[in-house]
Amino acid sequence: MTEPHYLTITEVAQLLNRTLEEQHPRLFFEGEIHQITRASSGHLYFTLKDAKSQISAVMWRGLASSLEFNPEQGLGVVCQGKPNVYHASGRLQIIVNKMMPSGEGELRKKFLKLKARLEKEGLFAEDRKRKLPFLPRVIGVVTSASGAAIHDMCVKINERMPSTRVLLFDVRVQGEGAALEIADGIRALNERDDVELIIVGRGGGSLQDLWAFNEEEVVRAIFASRIPVISAVGHEVDLTLSDLVADVRAPTPTAAAEIAVPRRDDLLARITELERRLADTERWFMPLMQKLDELEQRLKQRTASLLEEYRLKLKAAVAKIAILHPESVIASMRDKINSLSRRLYSAGKNLNDRFISEIEYLADRKHKGILRYFDQLRSRLDALEKHLYAVSPLRVLKRGYAIVEHNGEVVRTAESLKPRDSVGIRFYSGCANAEIVGIKTE
């Protein structure tokens, strides 16, 4: 007879775990939390029970920290996990991978379906969200008067900006009829002229507790609000449709108060700093004056350069006109022709009259060609004279302006004169002398 193989207790525990994992790799179950403990390591140890039985359960730290609700004794939950034999004690337990309050599965589906529909309508679009007022004088709060949220917000607002007035619209924040009251509160605050900002919110809770803020009526009331809205529902891990449609989402009611108003002490410190910087003219005003002086100097230099450039062009044009004057050129050519004629006459007294006629004919043609050439020059000179007249200072004087001179220099500003100064005034036609009797700098 073959001797049986005896397993160690550890091997038995390992065999049972393999068998359970192979036969039941994933279990879905429902129960009530009992005797729950969160260890310092972050792992969650608890017991799940129903009317007849109970079983130990554990949820590891990574999954336990991501729960969107606070598991507590007496709470009904639905779970997903796998069976396991804890070898140290031989106790059967379930390692829980997912857990949510009973009924939240259907609520979650409803949440996602409504979210998709409203998102398609554009209710959550970022480009429609408005900036919050910098310093609202009156803030309307839609929440429960008996909850901790209103107390936390009032304390924080009074601490940061005591002059801000808080107007509470008391509503139920969970249960039947809560959504209608919240929506009515938002609409009622919108009918007031003094409210500049609205905060809608409550403290934390399960998905069922926060469900009023996922109701379509509340979401559409926030969307239709003419007054900017801050949504402050639950804790940072809680996300509602009110958060998505609001102009700003605050992770907690206290954070909403911090977003709503700036700290008075910070504003006073900022004002003091601005006053100090404004009084420091050497820091901001004098550099502007220096830049203005530099621009003035550059303008003067550029103006003088342009005037000198046009003066030289004008001088060159006048010299060219004097050289190319038609009458002087014709006279010079006539002298040359007469001189040539005399030389030809003295050198060819015996030449035939035919040659003399040809010479006279050629001279006449040359004379006429010169006249045509100078007619062209005269036309060009006339055009140049019109251009010079267009840029001439005399044209400005002809429109009624005058040039004032003092001690041989052109007067540009009234500040350079003083009463009883003698000045010369040049007009388009003629000049005049005058004496300064008063100065106006405006």
Helices and strands as residue ranges (DSSP letters): H 9-23, E 27-38, E 44-49, E 54-59, H 61-64, E 76-86, E 91-101, H 104-121, G 126-128, E 138-143, H 148-160, E 165-170, H 178-190, E 197-202, G 211-214, H 216-224, E 229-233, H 241-245, E 248-249, H 253-260, H 264-279, H 281-323, H 326-347, H 353-391, H 393-398, E 403-406, E 409-410, G 414-416, E 422-426, E 431-435
